[in-house]
Amino acid sequence: MRTALVIGTGLIGTSVALALAGRGVRVHLSDHDPDRARTAAALGAGSAQEPEGPVDLAVVAVPPAHVARTVAEAIRRGAARGFLDVASVKGGPRRELEALGCDLTRYIGTHPMAGAERSGPLAGTADLFEGRPWVLTPTPATDTEVLNLALELVALCRAVPVVMDADAHDRAVALVSHTPQLLSSMVAARLEDADEAAVRLCGQGIRDVTRIAASDPGMWVDILSANPGPVADILAAVAADLDETVRSLRALQSADEAKRGDGAQGIEDVLRRGNAGRERVPGKHGAAPAVYETVAVSIGDQPGELARIFADAGRAGVNIEDVRIEHATGQQSGLIQLFVVPQAAPGLTAALREKGWSIRQ
């Protein structure tokens, strides 16, 4: 691939463009808001000038409701040899393109499973897709050249290609992306009118659960409007679990010992099912989930502290598999949790103590 046209310079479009431009592809940028395209160009994502002729690949990075119209227009004017979109819903846009009578041999629906809470070109990064799944939804009509262009795009963005049926994809993302967004927002909404004293007690758990609630509402209305049925089905199942959990919690208030026992059993059941589901979430690099041990270290909120603790861990010959930082309320300090393979934990603990770090038990 030597040339590309990215239509839509939000987070995903700009990130695609930055990745391609960084690997030598001549990228042209287009957006309904010319200022956004110029901003992306200023970041090094390509040129805001129209290409002189057809490019190798057109990447449509617009909201799901506008995908079919935008792809159809690009095909009509012969903007590229191949066309793909990166919207988070696949079945609806494809059916709209079929209804418009488009030549779908030169089109493939795709979805990079990556994103961020922020939106717009300034949020774009060239490494957004590295190591992340990128779903491709070819049909029997998809031209081999177009599929190869899509695979080349995925490789240039250093993502991992995953081939799926479009409707199966939409059911999957309803479960692993769209429903979690709504649930995160629902939990965060409880904080809006909460007492200030309660909000000040927020710890890492509530931060983890509500992190994605900071996402752009307008963007999510577009996404959910394109995939309402599968999301509603999953929320209905969650609602059934919620009803049963509420019943179990009420039973725990009962003076009747048998009812309290039933309530405890109901709560334990949902928690155990949660354990089982969590164990199925892929681990590092998409491998099977691994069990790590935590080394918790008190850390000051001063420049260079994170670099120093990572350097000390490196000198101890320990690879940090994951990290979590919990800031102390009202203090210039916090707790950093270093996740390592179990056999490395004792050595890391000893090495950090020797360097003067305060280890929390």
Secondary structure, 3 states (H helix, E strand, C coil): CCEEEEECCCHHHHHHHHHHHCCCCEEEEECCCHHHHHHHHHCCCCECCCCCCCEEEEEECCCHHHHHHHHHHHHHCCCEEEEEECCCCCHHHHHHHHHCCCCHHHEEEEEECCCCCCCCHHHCCCCCCCCCEEEEECCCCCCHHHHHHHHHHHHHCCCEEEECCHHHHHHHHHHHHHHHHHHHHHHHHCCCCCCHHHHCCCCHHHHHHHHHHHCCHHHHHHHHHCCHHHHHHHHHHHHHHHHHHHHHHHHCCCCCHHHHHHHHHHHHHHHHHHHHHHHCCCCHHHCCCCCCEEEEEEEECCCCHHHHHHHHHHHCCCCCCEEEEEECCCCCEEEEEEEECHHHHHHHHHHHHHCCCEEEC
